[in-house]
Amino acid sequence: MKVALFGAGGKVGRVLGPGLEAGGHELVELGDAEAMVDFTVPEAVEANVLAALEQGVPCVVGTTGWNPAEAGSVAAERGLQLFVAPNFAIGAVLMMRLAAEAARFLPDAEIVELHGEGKKDAPSGTARATAELLPGEPAIHSVRLPGLVAHQEVLLGGKGQLLTIRHDAFSREAYVPGVLLALERLRSLPPGLTLGLATLLEA
């Protein structure tokens, strides 16, 4: 597939570009693309997505810190797919699923998410998505420090016990399989907005 990669010069993009090519995709400019992938910044992503949709190009987006609802409406009107996931690491999606299951029995939970100092949104999209799967309104603690990539743990407490479910992405290579899966399934998704890698793992 011909893919336009927005954010190719960023930390994720520098890994994702070679990963897409190794997966059999060709990196092209937007005008020649069959799909667009965006890993940029919150203030740029919506304009990038709308530009792609205007050219009839469906989108896969890993940028967090924005509301994709309006772009999803545009995609639906144009009969195009917009797939947005807060995390493309398959292990992170499994962490969220396990936490939701554990919370049925240990409903008192808090979330700690840790990212590098350059991540602009806090709490992270993954932490917010995890919180939506848990009962009540669990507290989220955000850490931004040099040396971190992307880490999250869910702590579930009960009398005399603590269950910790943790995922660590030590390299941005962790996101490549999820993005490849999203591109593989993109055209089979319904027009409009689809949220979360879990929807693809269940398909």
N, C-alpha and C positions, 0 to 999 in steps of 0.2 A: 504494500500500500504506500502511496505517496503521502508523506506526513509533513506538515508545517509545525516546527517546534518553536514555541515562544518561551524564552528563558533559557536558550541554549548556552548562554554564557554564565549562567548562575551555577550554584553548587550542585543542584540536582541535574540541571541541564547538561553539565559537562560529563556526567555519568550516563544520563538517559540517552543522549544522542548516539553514542557508540552502542548502547544497549538496543536501541531501536533498529539500528543498521544490522547488528548481529542477529536480530530477530527477523530479518528479511524485509524491513521497511526502507524506503528511500526518503531522505530528508530533502524537502523542496521548499520553495517560497509559497506563500498562501495562495497566490493565484493559480498554482499548479497542483494544489493539495486535494486529496480525497478525505483527509481528516486533519484536525488541528489539535495539538497537545499544548496545554499551557501550564507552566510552572514558573510564574513570574512573581508579582507582588500584588497585594490587595488593591492598590490604587490604579493598577494597569489592567487587571484581568478582565473586567467587564467590557472595556472598550475592545480588547483583543477578541473576546468571544463574539461580540456583536458584529465586528468586522468580518469574522469568519462566517457567521450565519448569513450576513448580507451577501456573501459570495457563494452561498449554498454548501458550506463546508460544515459537517458535524464536528462536535468538539468533545475532547476529554480534558478535564481540568483537575489539577491537584493543588491549585492555589487556594488557600483558606483566608478567612478574614473579610469575606464579602458575602452579599446575599444574592444567590443565583436565581431568585424567583422571577424577576423581570426578564432576564435572558432566557429562562425556561419558557416563558410565555411566547417570546419571539420565536424560539425554536419550534414550539408546537404549531404556531401560525404558519411557519414555513415548511412544516413536515420534516424537520431535521431533529437529530438526536443531540442532547446536551447531557453528558455524563460527568458528574462531579463527585469526587471522593475526598474526604479529609485526610485519608491515609491509604496509600497504595501498597503498603507492606502486608502481605497475606497474614503474617504472624500477628500483626496488630489487629486485624479484623477478627482473628480467632480469639485474641485476648479480650476483645469487647464482647464477643459471644459467650465466652466462658464466664466473664464477670456478670453478665445479665442472668445467666443460669444460676450462678452462686448466690446472687442477690435474692433469689426466691427463698433461700433458707437463712441468709445472713443479710438482712436488709439495711443495716447500718454501714454506710460506706463513705469513703472519701477518695479523691483522685489526686495523684501527684504527677504532673507532666514536666519533663525536663528537656529543653532544647538549647541549641547554640545561641550565643548572644545576638546573632543577626536576625532571628525570627521576630517578625514585627507584631504578630497578633498573640494575645494572651488573654484568656486561656486558648490553647490550641484547638483547632477544629476537631481533632480526634478526641480530646478531653470533653468538649461540649457534646459530641455525638455519643460518647460513652455515658455521660451524665443523663442523657435522654433515655437510655436503656435501663437506668437504675431507679428504684423507688425514691419518692421524695425529691429533694433538691440537694444532692450530695455536694459538699464543698470541693472546690478545685484549687489546687495549689500549683502555681506556675514558677518554674525556675529557668533563668536564662543565664548561662555561663559559658565561657570559652571551653572548648574541648568536648562539648556534648554534640550529639547529632540529633537523635529523636528517641526519647524514652518515656514510658508511662507505666505507672503501677496503680492498681486499684486495691485499696485496703478495705477488707470487709471484716468487721469486728463482731464478736459474740462473747458471751460470758465465758471467761477463761480461755479464749482462743482468738487468733487473728489469721485470716487467710489473705495472702498477697498474690495477686496475679500481675505479672510484669512482662512487658515486651521491650526489647532494646534493639534499635537499629544502629549498628556500629558503622555502617557505610550506606550511602545513598543507593548503592546497588540493590538494596532490599526493595526499592520501589519498582524496579524494572519489570519483574514478572507480572505485577498487578497492572501496570500500564499496557503491557503486551496483551494481557487478557482483555482489558477494556477495549483496545483497538480491535481485537478479534471479534468481540460481541457487539461492537458499536452499532453497526447497521441493522442488527436484529432487534435492537431496543425500540420501544414505542417512541414516536415523536414527542419532543418536549424534554422535561428534566427528569433524569434518573439519578438518585442519590445513593452513594455508598457501594464499596466493593462487595459487601455482603450480598447484595442483590445478584451479582454475577456468580458468586460461589454457590448460591442456592439454585441457580438456573440449570 
